[in-house]
Amino acid sequence: MTRVDEFNSFYSSTSAAALKATYAVCGDRQVAFDATVDAYRRAWRDWTKIRDHHPLGWVRNEAWKLTSISRSTHPLRRKHEEDADVQLLEALGELAVDDRRLIVLLTLGQIDLEEASREVGIPAQQGIEAVTAALEQLERKLGQSLAEIEKRMHGLGSITRRFEMPSSGVIRHRAQVGRRRNTVLLVMAAFALVAGGGFAVTDGDALATRADVPKREKIGAESADLVLKAQEIGTDDLLTMTQVKRLGPESAWRVVDTDDSTKSTTPYATCPPKRFANDDPLKAFVRSYEVGGEGDERVAQAIEVSRSDAAAQEAYERLVSWYADCSHPRTQLVGSFVVERPFGDFRILQLRSNRSPERTFTVGFSQSGTVTSTLVHEVDGGTGPDVDDFARTLNDSVAKVCKESGGRCTNDIEVVGTDPPRTSMAPEFLGIVDLPPIADIDKVWVGIRPFRPKVNPATTQCDSANFRAKSVRSTQSRVFVIPEARELPQAFGVAETVGRFRSDGAAKDFVQKIEQRVAACPDDNLSANVDEKTAIKAGDDRGTAWRVGLEVNKKSRVFYRMAIVRHGSDVAQVTFTPAGKFDINQKTFAALAKRAAQRLVYLE
């Protein structure tokens, strides 16, 4: 049997069952169909790798991953079809993800518990306990026996049978087209690199623009004839103990290590994936300091000398992007500042790790000529050093380099708050680094790619915000989930929609109408309750955040948090759907809404 015949046989014998199982897991037939088709496309692409390793389990797992970050499977956006077994799908949706997958595999997948547990990725004993509890929950919820529930599970096939899966030939063709598209893009990028004699960067790929990168000139470069002499820079240009002590005057600091090797690879701070932002530095120096005997407070300073001004500029932008795109579990960007100087501004970011122990990171960046400098301070707790003291220490970190260049330096600095740096993907939306920690979950948020919505995924019953009105020039949406957090129910997530209106006045009127609708919601809908109203202010940005409760029945009520914010003619709507203990307080949500308003500065 040829490889094609082998795949054709596999696809024809398994695709209907895989689609039914995916539908049972996600509850949306169109999402299930798209995910299953895409999973088989990927299976053909990797057929030689998976053909001998339970390919059906691979396909089911891949389809589940695709549904877990689909914009349509979120309850606020998903619509059960009229002919669907809504009660069963909702009961399944209330189960933890792993429990739901186990039930589906045992009934529709027709495999034993040990194999089902292995596919889900949990020990068999844990699988037994999870299935037992999940079945009891389904029996209570549906008021039926296990035999009756199993019959209803198989009945889901009556829905999915109405979809005609593409032929195996179509699946293989789509996989081949995707592979060729990737190859063409790589060839085009390589051609641009060779033709241009360097890296070609498009507007969409740029990591920094005038809005988010401070002015940078040569350090000490009031005169045009001053040239930085990189070859004279050495370890003597690193911070002294006296200068570092400003960040913790009551602590006993000591130098831990000084490294001048350009071959070292271990990152010296959280967020950066590499030690150096420059792939081939001419020189590099890293010195680390810590409070003697405690270890809960440390400082690292790095100087990278590039082989050209352009390479240094690229290294600077890469450094900032590493922190702007930081995707460590429970890590948030909590502050953004510019250190204004007569010539050459600096940038400072503050991040917080909400793991235990809580830890605060303050990071400063500067770039001048061929030199890029970074200063990192880490300390346990939710408060870092005084930002003005940190700015002076950052200024000290380049003062000696400035002196080596023969230029005139400055102590005339002023720290001002500024918008967060742009993320490398969809900078007009919230970034992963903006999203809050949830309960004790130690997993990373994931955002799907922005899309043009037919229906606003962030709208709710109380506001009915329509971003497709004539007054809106353009609109996009994005949805965020934590797919690896198996304890989270399907209802959990964040949705954001942004829109550019034809004028500031049109945007202002739109926001006011939304505010009026939310205020009137309890009167128009007796099952609704609106509270925790919070005004949002960030510079010229304005908006409001609320918590809205909707009565499901006499004994239960569901809540969500929604905000609408405006920056000039641009508007963002953010909706957070909590689930039981997996919630945030209104202060945290208001901060998230404020950040969404700040991000609108990057809407193009």
TITOR-827849 format. One line per field, with one value per residue (C-alpha): x, y negated, z negated; residue in three letters. Coordinates in Angstrom, 3 decimals, padded with zeros to 6 digits. Example, Ala and Ser with C-alpha at 12.3 -4.5 7.8 and 13.67 -1.06 7.14 Angstrom:
2
east = c(012.300	013.670)
north = c(004.500	001.060)
up = c(-007.800	-007.140)
code = c(Ala	Ser)
END
This chain:
604
east = c(000.000	001.400	001.646	-001.278	-003.439	-002.566	-003.654	-006.788	-007.863	-007.141	-009.037	-012.131	-012.432	-011.895	-012.927	-016.639	-015.881	-013.201	-015.629	-018.309	-015.832	-014.554	-018.125	-018.894	-015.816	-016.366	-020.152	-020.009	-020.482	-018.787	-015.763	-015.579	-015.730	-013.003	-010.749	-011.138	-010.401	-007.333	-006.169	-006.267	-004.462	-001.689	-001.755	-000.999	001.779	003.387	002.160	005.577	006.103	002.722	001.540	002.927	002.056	-001.748	-002.594	-006.285	-005.355	-002.952	-005.742	-008.233	-005.674	-004.743	-008.399	-009.008	-006.064	-007.502	-010.953	-009.512	-008.347	-011.140	-012.958	-016.302	-016.255	-016.455	-019.979	-020.525	-019.992	-021.093	-024.685	-026.046	-028.033	-031.782	-031.516	-028.599	-028.875	-028.246	-028.820	-026.217	-023.677	-024.025	-023.682	-020.512	-019.273	-019.506	-017.013	-013.284	-011.636	-009.802	-012.949	-014.979	-012.385	-012.258	-016.047	-016.047	-013.199	-014.826	-018.188	-017.561	-013.897	-014.640	-011.354	-010.666	-009.948	-006.211	-005.816	-008.121	-006.092	-002.889	-004.327	-005.425	-002.047	-002.916	-002.162	-004.687	-005.605	-006.316	-008.384	-010.508	-011.196	-011.925	-014.340	-016.194	-016.729	-017.623	-020.218	-021.827	-021.991	-023.612	-026.175	-027.133	-027.261	-029.262	-031.295	-030.635	-028.845	-025.431	-027.025	-029.378	-026.541	-024.404	-027.275	-027.551	-023.796	-024.003	-026.974	-024.644	-023.640	-026.972	-025.731	-022.232	-023.444	-024.981	-021.474	-019.781	-016.077	-013.781	-012.302	-008.909	-007.495	-008.695	-007.119	-003.773	-003.940	-004.578	-001.623	000.597	-000.610	000.185	003.668	004.333	003.056	005.508	008.324	007.506	007.542	010.933	012.336	010.965	012.506	015.854	015.725	014.972	017.890	020.342	019.023	019.028	022.357	020.746	017.526	014.362	011.831	008.262	005.996	004.067	007.209	008.693	009.253	009.500	008.030	008.128	005.230	007.109	010.869	012.429	014.797	018.291	021.473	025.125	025.829	027.492	026.840	026.015	028.701	028.501	032.233	032.110	032.459	032.014	035.286	033.897	037.303	038.088	035.062	035.872	034.842	035.908	032.906	030.458	028.642	030.500	029.148	028.434	026.249	024.343	023.774	021.416	018.863	019.002	020.755	020.133	021.461	024.965	025.685	028.409	029.604	028.726	030.306	031.755	031.753	033.285	032.765	030.727	030.257	028.157	024.538	022.652	020.124	020.902	017.270	013.644	011.890	014.884	015.313	019.010	021.883	022.619	020.277	023.098	023.827	027.500	028.639	032.086	032.304	029.968	030.120	027.729	028.128	025.762	025.324	023.254	022.509	024.980	023.579	019.946	019.592	016.115	017.475	019.885	021.067	022.499	024.137	024.969	026.809	026.776	029.075	027.806	029.756	027.632	025.103	022.403	023.204	023.033	019.688	018.342	019.682	017.972	014.634	014.986	015.702	012.581	010.484	011.622	010.006	007.019	006.306	007.203	005.093	006.130	003.332	001.768	004.089	002.629	003.884	002.910	004.790	006.310	008.480	010.723	013.801	013.914	017.410	018.668	020.138	019.181	016.186	016.093	013.226	012.278	009.797	008.511	007.170	005.816	005.936	002.876	004.324	005.340	007.285	005.972	008.852	009.262	011.577	012.693	014.510	016.237	017.402	019.663	021.323	023.913	026.043	027.274	026.584	023.438	023.153	020.681	020.147	017.942	016.859	014.961	013.503	010.944	007.636	005.307	007.392	010.595	013.086	012.077	011.885	013.788	016.635	016.645	016.774	019.797	021.516	020.698	022.188	025.300	025.550	026.270	028.145	031.545	030.901	030.066	033.303	035.329	033.928	035.255	031.790	029.945	027.414	024.391	022.703	019.709	017.044	013.294	011.184	007.706	005.110	004.462	002.460	003.640	005.954	004.279	004.055	005.353	001.896	-001.307	000.056	-003.330	-004.729	-003.927	-000.701	-000.054	002.085	-000.956	-003.247	-003.696	-002.893	-005.923	-006.293	-003.353	-003.078	000.571	000.039	000.449	-002.355	-002.717	-004.318	-005.676	-004.801	-007.012	-009.990	-012.730	-015.853	-019.251	-020.586	-018.772	-017.310	-016.987	-020.584	-023.032	-026.787	-026.639	-024.658	-025.251	-022.200	-022.181	-018.758	-020.078	-022.135	-021.680	-019.719	-016.993	-014.206	-012.546	-012.822	-011.045	-011.384	-009.167	-009.874	-007.579	-007.724	-005.407	-005.629	-003.138	-005.110	-007.187	-009.054	-010.654	-014.184	-014.941	-016.795	-013.585	-011.800	-011.194	-012.557	-011.541	-012.864	-011.242	-012.628	-011.634	-014.497	-014.816	-014.317	-013.595	-017.198	-018.583	-016.422	-017.503	-021.195	-020.740	-019.197	-021.919	-024.652	-023.007	-022.801	-026.482	-027.529	-025.602	-027.103	-030.605	-030.014	-031.443	-034.681	-034.900	-033.897	-035.170	-032.712	-029.730	-027.796	-025.058	-022.587	-018.940	-018.999	-015.478	-014.319	-011.263	-008.790	-005.358	-004.086	-006.706	-008.234	-011.639	-013.995	-016.044	-015.925	-018.781	-019.618	-022.820	-024.760	-027.426	-029.855	-029.759	-032.421	-033.724	-030.667	-027.790	-026.424	-023.517	-021.214	-018.919	-016.876	-017.084	-015.396	-015.608	-012.694	-011.843	-008.648	-009.574	-011.494	-010.521	-012.607	-011.928	-014.423	-013.043	-015.103	-013.780	-015.856	-014.935	-015.908	-016.449	-013.199	-011.389	-012.078	-010.330	-011.501	-012.850	-009.669	-007.623	-010.138	-010.165	-006.358	-006.753	-009.245	-006.880	-004.113	-006.470	-007.022	-003.267	-002.735	-005.079	-002.226	-000.857	-004.046	-003.176)
north = c(000.000	-003.405	-006.292	-008.028	-004.894	-004.411	-007.945	-007.717	-004.564	-006.107	-009.306	-007.605	-005.232	-007.761	-011.277	-010.970	-009.692	-012.350	-015.101	-013.789	-013.647	-017.166	-018.494	-016.904	-018.530	-022.061	-022.245	-024.189	-022.189	-024.693	-025.087	-021.308	-020.859	-023.451	-022.091	-018.480	-019.295	-021.291	-018.490	-015.969	-018.430	-018.628	-014.858	-014.397	-016.948	-014.899	-011.484	-009.807	-010.831	-009.831	-006.912	-004.311	-006.177	-006.063	-008.680	-008.937	-010.000	-012.536	-013.958	-014.176	-015.935	-018.377	-019.163	-019.801	-022.238	-024.126	-024.408	-025.508	-028.836	-029.299	-032.608	-030.874	-028.353	-030.988	-030.934	-034.660	-034.146	-030.550	-029.889	-026.364	-025.410	-024.902	-021.171	-020.643	-018.773	-022.017	-020.574	-017.839	-020.186	-022.681	-019.919	-018.718	-022.312	-022.673	-019.828	-020.495	-020.148	-016.922	-015.362	-016.283	-014.798	-011.591	-011.163	-011.804	-009.349	-006.601	-006.935	-008.240	-007.322	-003.718	-003.265	-002.040	-004.259	-003.607	-004.632	-007.638	-008.829	-008.472	-010.532	-013.285	-013.194	-012.150	-009.019	-006.174	-006.381	-010.084	-009.276	-006.813	-009.376	-012.133	-010.008	-008.838	-012.400	-013.678	-010.956	-011.672	-015.362	-014.562	-012.262	-014.981	-017.690	-015.734	-013.570	-010.474	-007.148	-006.499	-004.365	-007.184	-009.734	-007.473	-007.158	-010.947	-011.201	-008.946	-010.982	-013.938	-012.158	-013.115	-016.712	-016.122	-013.752	-016.775	-018.018	-016.425	-016.109	-017.043	-014.196	-012.853	-014.376	-017.824	-017.398	-016.406	-019.283	-021.829	-020.505	-020.809	-024.343	-025.367	-023.910	-025.690	-028.987	-028.755	-027.913	-030.869	-033.231	-031.928	-032.313	-035.860	-036.756	-035.300	-037.197	-040.456	-039.844	-039.239	-041.992	-044.578	-043.629	-043.344	-042.527	-043.762	-044.823	-045.600	-048.025	-045.075	-043.499	-046.628	-046.289	-049.989	-053.191	-056.835	-056.289	-053.885	-054.402	-057.432	-059.728	-058.254	-059.932	-059.277	-059.543	-062.900	-063.886	-067.573	-068.036	-066.126	-065.317	-063.282	-059.561	-056.788	-054.847	-051.390	-049.768	-051.685	-050.355	-047.763	-046.391	-049.650	-051.253	-049.088	-050.373	-050.651	-049.358	-052.924	-053.540	-050.286	-051.007	-053.831	-051.128	-049.646	-052.043	-049.907	-046.695	-045.253	-044.779	-042.654	-041.851	-038.252	-037.951	-039.920	-038.254	-039.677	-036.656	-037.162	-033.381	-033.115	-032.155	-032.028	-034.904	-037.183	-038.239	-037.110	-037.435	-037.528	-034.130	-034.838	-036.486	-039.077	-040.889	-041.218	-037.967	-038.850	-041.495	-042.995	-043.187	-042.302	-042.803	-041.531	-042.202	-040.931	-042.244	-040.971	-041.706	-039.593	-036.515	-037.095	-036.627	-038.194	-041.370	-041.509	-043.803	-042.937	-045.359	-044.496	-046.435	-045.185	-046.732	-046.117	-046.200	-049.029	-051.648	-049.737	-046.507	-048.359	-049.907	-046.472	-045.042	-047.819	-047.188	-043.449	-044.011	-046.124	-043.617	-040.726	-042.454	-043.796	-040.223	-038.564	-035.421	-033.940	-032.526	-035.089	-037.899	-041.347	-044.680	-047.141	-050.342	-052.125	-055.263	-057.448	-059.134	-062.428	-063.854	-066.797	-064.258	-060.616	-059.420	-056.135	-053.704	-051.970	-049.107	-047.511	-043.953	-041.816	-038.060	-036.993	-033.623	-032.828	-034.712	-037.760	-039.514	-042.907	-043.549	-047.033	-047.196	-050.170	-050.403	-052.818	-052.800	-055.119	-054.641	-051.061	-050.580	-049.139	-049.122	-047.312	-047.576	-045.075	-045.200	-042.303	-042.164	-040.073	-041.821	-044.038	-047.222	-047.949	-050.755	-054.397	-054.981	-058.285	-056.571	-053.821	-056.416	-058.090	-054.713	-053.971	-057.328	-056.411	-053.145	-055.066	-057.992	-056.284	-055.164	-058.759	-059.881	-057.349	-058.850	-062.300	-063.806	-066.001	-064.078	-065.144	-064.613	-066.633	-063.929	-063.716	-060.560	-060.616	-057.885	-056.759	-054.256	-050.642	-049.517	-047.991	-044.238	-042.508	-041.090	-043.149	-046.053	-047.827	-044.982	-043.908	-041.926	-038.685	-040.683	-042.858	-040.023	-039.364	-036.220	-034.030	-032.323	-029.918	-029.006	-028.877	-028.779	-031.340	-033.252	-032.718	-035.096	-034.060	-036.145	-039.235	-038.712	-040.784	-039.832	-039.259	-039.503	-041.456	-038.781	-041.299	-042.474	-041.443	-041.447	-044.777	-046.840	-045.319	-047.211	-047.173	-047.919	-047.434	-050.608	-053.194	-055.446	-052.764	-052.796	-049.526	-046.925	-043.796	-041.429	-039.144	-036.449	-035.305	-032.010	-029.833	-026.545	-024.656	-025.351	-022.203	-023.197	-026.168	-025.677	-026.536	-029.685	-031.432	-034.011	-037.596	-039.113	-042.482	-044.403	-047.610	-050.000	-053.221	-055.657	-058.342	-061.125	-061.761	-062.893	-059.673	-057.614	-059.704	-059.327	-055.551	-055.247	-057.389	-055.207	-052.083	-053.694	-054.639	-051.128	-049.529	-051.995	-051.153	-047.414	-046.473	-048.273	-046.730	-043.241	-042.280	-039.370	-041.754	-043.527	-046.124	-047.177	-048.074	-050.893	-052.336	-055.385	-054.816	-057.676	-057.492	-060.809	-061.852	-058.359	-057.892	-055.022	-053.009	-049.476	-047.507	-044.138	-042.686	-039.808	-037.805	-035.498	-032.016	-030.622	-031.313	-029.713	-030.873	-033.987	-034.413	-037.420	-039.081	-042.271	-044.678	-047.972	-050.475	-052.928	-055.618	-057.211	-059.959	-058.307	-054.790	-052.618	-049.319	-047.054	-044.453	-041.665	-039.243	-036.162	-034.703	-031.255	-030.718	-031.247	-032.009	-035.721	-039.063	-042.051	-045.211	-047.182	-044.679	-044.695	-048.513	-048.448	-046.019	-048.360	-051.293	-049.317	-048.548	-052.298	-052.924	-050.251	-052.083	-054.479	-051.732	-051.300	-052.104)
up = c(000.000	000.969	-001.496	000.247	000.152	-003.504	-004.415	-002.243	-004.078	-007.472	-006.634	-005.210	-008.168	-010.983	-009.887	-010.772	-014.282	-014.818	-013.799	-016.186	-019.088	-018.384	-018.269	-021.634	-023.164	-021.842	-021.306	-018.026	-014.819	-012.480	-014.757	-015.117	-011.340	-010.643	-013.397	-012.286	-008.647	-009.666	-011.974	-009.113	-006.874	-009.455	-009.829	-006.118	-006.364	-009.190	-008.058	-007.984	-011.628	-013.070	-010.892	-013.307	-016.521	-016.936	-014.281	-015.252	-018.782	-017.255	-015.055	-017.943	-020.135	-017.358	-016.668	-020.380	-020.497	-017.536	-019.139	-022.480	-021.043	-018.515	-018.800	-018.260	-021.090	-023.807	-025.325	-024.798	-021.057	-020.464	-019.357	-019.708	-016.626	-017.079	-016.401	-018.814	-022.111	-023.972	-027.445	-026.885	-025.303	-028.150	-030.746	-029.009	-028.794	-032.579	-033.050	-033.297	-029.879	-030.717	-032.220	-029.148	-026.805	-028.845	-028.689	-024.936	-024.309	-026.389	-024.637	-021.129	-020.832	-021.833	-023.663	-027.194	-030.179	-030.216	-026.576	-027.037	-030.039	-028.047	-025.164	-027.551	-029.271	-032.822	-034.897	-034.643	-038.340	-038.014	-034.936	-036.911	-039.621	-037.100	-035.055	-038.159	-039.377	-035.883	-035.286	-038.646	-037.730	-034.377	-036.028	-038.514	-035.867	-033.297	-035.696	-033.599	-033.890	-032.330	-029.602	-028.661	-028.643	-026.451	-023.983	-023.814	-023.291	-020.236	-019.074	-018.489	-015.302	-013.765	-013.802	-012.427	-009.696	-007.980	-007.266	-004.283	-005.025	-002.107	-000.118	-001.090	002.081	001.038	-002.412	-000.895	001.589	-001.173	-003.114	-000.051	000.703	-002.892	-002.626	000.693	-000.731	-003.628	-001.221	001.030	-001.949	-003.038	000.481	000.745	-002.621	-001.558	001.750	-000.052	-002.377	000.465	002.723	-000.026	-001.516	-004.923	-006.738	-005.063	-007.713	-006.707	-008.518	-009.941	-011.372	-012.904	-016.618	-017.327	-015.935	-016.824	-019.240	-021.477	-021.066	-022.747	-020.852	-020.800	-019.681	-020.408	-024.124	-024.749	-021.147	-021.412	-018.734	-015.477	-015.451	-018.677	-017.850	-020.410	-020.711	-021.314	-021.472	-024.680	-026.564	-029.229	-032.615	-034.265	-032.595	-034.569	-037.660	-040.944	-044.263	-045.376	-042.335	-042.762	-046.454	-045.467	-044.570	-048.078	-050.460	-053.543	-051.989	-051.873	-048.168	-046.608	-043.100	-042.227	-038.785	-035.873	-032.467	-029.287	-027.032	-023.867	-023.717	-026.894	-026.189	-029.522	-029.883	-032.832	-033.394	-033.091	-029.688	-027.277	-025.557	-024.914	-026.741	-024.056	-021.689	-019.158	-017.322	-016.835	-019.350	-019.012	-022.808	-025.664	-029.418	-032.094	-035.799	-038.468	-042.000	-044.910	-048.531	-050.490	-052.187	-051.160	-047.425	-047.217	-045.596	-042.670	-039.861	-036.467	-034.046	-030.456	-027.771	-024.188	-021.589	-018.067	-014.814	-013.396	-014.449	-012.557	-014.414	-017.744	-016.812	-015.925	-019.206	-021.178	-019.497	-020.075	-023.778	-024.223	-022.256	-024.481	-027.439	-025.476	-024.321	-027.628	-028.011	-031.324	-033.476	-035.849	-034.662	-033.929	-032.648	-035.399	-034.480	-031.477	-031.627	-029.503	-030.991	-029.142	-028.562	-026.458	-024.020	-023.925	-025.995	-027.922	-028.500	-031.770	-032.174	-035.359	-035.380	-038.184	-038.580	-040.543	-041.407	-044.971	-046.110	-044.285	-042.511	-040.801	-037.839	-036.809	-033.471	-031.825	-028.199	-026.352	-022.933	-021.434	-018.385	-018.505	-022.223	-023.829	-027.622	-029.882	-033.636	-035.495	-039.153	-040.767	-044.267	-046.151	-046.768	-044.780	-044.948	-043.059	-043.638	-043.346	-039.591	-039.855	-041.718	-039.104	-036.311	-037.924	-038.235	-034.602	-033.676	-035.700	-033.761	-030.543	-032.074	-031.905	-028.356	-027.555	-029.201	-027.222	-024.021	-024.941	-024.891	-027.346	-029.415	-031.412	-034.752	-033.564	-033.438	-034.055	-034.380	-032.835	-032.415	-028.853	-026.837	-026.994	-024.180	-021.187	-020.968	-017.858	-017.045	-016.941	-019.054	-019.064	-021.194	-024.718	-024.881	-026.726	-029.161	-030.002	-031.105	-034.835	-036.819	-037.517	-040.927	-041.312	-037.625	-036.525	-032.762	-029.971	-028.281	-024.518	-022.020	-018.640	-015.609	-015.107	-012.822	-011.215	-013.194	-011.693	-015.242	-017.938	-020.298	-023.144	-023.130	-025.826	-026.354	-028.120	-025.587	-022.102	-020.811	-016.997	-015.547	-011.995	-011.984	-009.213	-011.556	-011.947	-009.356	-010.427	-013.183	-014.386	-017.335	-019.350	-021.965	-024.793	-026.711	-028.812	-026.882	-029.050	-032.237	-032.264	-035.392	-033.629	-032.270	-028.681	-029.707	-030.776	-028.600	-027.484	-024.267	-022.815	-019.837	-018.549	-015.978	-014.257	-013.796	-011.139	-013.691	-017.357	-017.752	-016.282	-018.643	-021.628	-020.720	-020.361	-023.830	-025.389	-023.839	-025.263	-028.704	-028.516	-027.488	-030.334	-032.833	-031.598	-031.415	-034.864	-033.946	-030.476	-031.627	-035.070	-035.254	-034.903	-037.614	-037.021	-039.720	-040.463	-037.899	-037.511	-035.539	-033.319	-032.829	-031.177	-029.801	-027.255	-027.193	-028.799	-029.454	-031.950	-033.364	-034.948	-036.419	-034.986	-036.473	-034.656	-036.411	-034.850	-037.150	-040.647	-042.221	-040.045	-038.398	-035.967	-035.958	-033.475	-033.467	-030.542	-029.682	-026.840	-026.360	-023.813	-022.478	-020.032	-017.196	-018.303	-020.651	-022.412	-024.144	-026.565	-028.141	-030.758	-031.527	-034.925	-036.122	-039.842	-041.730	-038.464	-038.622	-039.148	-041.176	-039.585	-040.330	-038.340	-035.493	-035.417	-035.085	-032.182	-030.516	-031.021	-029.323	-026.422	-026.005	-026.005	-023.353	-020.972	-020.162	-017.895	-015.851	-012.251)
code = c(Met	Thr	Arg	Val	Asp	Glu	Phe	Asn	Ser	Phe	Tyr	Ser	Ser	Thr	Ser	Ala	Ala	Ala	Leu	Lys	Ala	Thr	Tyr	Ala	Val	Cys	Gly	Asp	Arg	Gln	Val	Ala	Phe	Asp	Ala	Thr	Val	Asp	Ala	Tyr	Arg	Arg	Ala	Trp	Arg	Asp	Trp	Thr	Lys	Ile	Arg	Asp	His	His	Pro	Leu	Gly	Trp	Val	Arg	Asn	Glu	Ala	Trp	Lys	Leu	Thr	Ser	Ile	Ser	Arg	Ser	Thr	His	Pro	Leu	Arg	Arg	Lys	His	Glu	Glu	Asp	Ala	Asp	Val	Gln	Leu	Leu	Glu	Ala	Leu	Gly	Glu	Leu	Ala	Val	Asp	Asp	Arg	Arg	Leu	Ile	Val	Leu	Leu	Thr	Leu	Gly	Gln	Ile	Asp	Leu	Glu	Glu	Ala	Ser	Arg	Glu	Val	Gly	Ile	Pro	Ala	Gln	Gln	Gly	Ile	Glu	Ala	Val	Thr	Ala	Ala	Leu	Glu	Gln	Leu	Glu	Arg	Lys	Leu	Gly	Gln	Ser	Leu	Ala	Glu	Ile	Glu	Lys	Arg	Met	His	Gly	Leu	Gly	Ser	Ile	Thr	Arg	Arg	Phe	Glu	Met	Pro	Ser	Ser	Gly	Val	Ile	Arg	His	Arg	Ala	Gln	Val	Gly	Arg	Arg	Arg	Asn	Thr	Val	Leu	Leu	Val	Met	Ala	Ala	Phe	Ala	Leu	Val	Ala	Gly	Gly	Gly	Phe	Ala	Val	Thr	Asp	Gly	Asp	Ala	Leu	Ala	Thr	Arg	Ala	Asp	Val	Pro	Lys	Arg	Glu	Lys	Ile	Gly	Ala	Glu	Ser	Ala	Asp	Leu	Val	Leu	Lys	Ala	Gln	Glu	Ile	Gly	Thr	Asp	Asp	Leu	Leu	Thr	Met	Thr	Gln	Val	Lys	Arg	Leu	Gly	Pro	Glu	Ser	Ala	Trp	Arg	Val	Val	Asp	Thr	Asp	Asp	Ser	Thr	Lys	Ser	Thr	Thr	Pro	Tyr	Ala	Thr	Cys	Pro	Pro	Lys	Arg	Phe	Ala	Asn	Asp	Asp	Pro	Leu	Lys	Ala	Phe	Val	Arg	Ser	Tyr	Glu	Val	Gly	Gly	Glu	Gly	Asp	Glu	Arg	Val	Ala	Gln	Ala	Ile	Glu	Val	Ser	Arg	Ser	Asp	Ala	Ala	Ala	Gln	Glu	Ala	Tyr	Glu	Arg	Leu	Val	Ser	Trp	Tyr	Ala	Asp	Cys	Ser	His	Pro	Arg	Thr	Gln	Leu	Val	Gly	Ser	Phe	Val	Val	Glu	Arg	Pro	Phe	Gly	Asp	Phe	Arg	Ile	Leu	Gln	Leu	Arg	Ser	Asn	Arg	Ser	Pro	Glu	Arg	Thr	Phe	Thr	Val	Gly	Phe	Ser	Gln	Ser	Gly	Thr	Val	Thr	Ser	Thr	Leu	Val	His	Glu	Val	Asp	Gly	Gly	Thr	Gly	Pro	Asp	Val	Asp	Asp	Phe	Ala	Arg	Thr	Leu	Asn	Asp	Ser	Val	Ala	Lys	Val	Cys	Lys	Glu	Ser	Gly	Gly	Arg	Cys	Thr	Asn	Asp	Ile	Glu	Val	Val	Gly	Thr	Asp	Pro	Pro	Arg	Thr	Ser	Met	Ala	Pro	Glu	Phe	Leu	Gly	Ile	Val	Asp	Leu	Pro	Pro	Ile	Ala	Asp	Ile	Asp	Lys	Val	Trp	Val	Gly	Ile	Arg	Pro	Phe	Arg	Pro	Lys	Val	Asn	Pro	Ala	Thr	Thr	Gln	Cys	Asp	Ser	Ala	Asn	Phe	Arg	Ala	Lys	Ser	Val	Arg	Ser	Thr	Gln	Ser	Arg	Val	Phe	Val	Ile	Pro	Glu	Ala	Arg	Glu	Leu	Pro	Gln	Ala	Phe	Gly	Val	Ala	Glu	Thr	Val	Gly	Arg	Phe	Arg	Ser	Asp	Gly	Ala	Ala	Lys	Asp	Phe	Val	Gln	Lys	Ile	Glu	Gln	Arg	Val	Ala	Ala	Cys	Pro	Asp	Asp	Asn	Leu	Ser	Ala	Asn	Val	Asp	Glu	Lys	Thr	Ala	Ile	Lys	Ala	Gly	Asp	Asp	Arg	Gly	Thr	Ala	Trp	Arg	Val	Gly	Leu	Glu	Val	Asn	Lys	Lys	Ser	Arg	Val	Phe	Tyr	Arg	Met	Ala	Ile	Val	Arg	His	Gly	Ser	Asp	Val	Ala	Gln	Val	Thr	Phe	Thr	Pro	Ala	Gly	Lys	Phe	Asp	Ile	Asn	Gln	Lys	Thr	Phe	Ala	Ala	Leu	Ala	Lys	Arg	Ala	Ala	Gln	Arg	Leu	Val	Tyr	Leu	Glu)
END
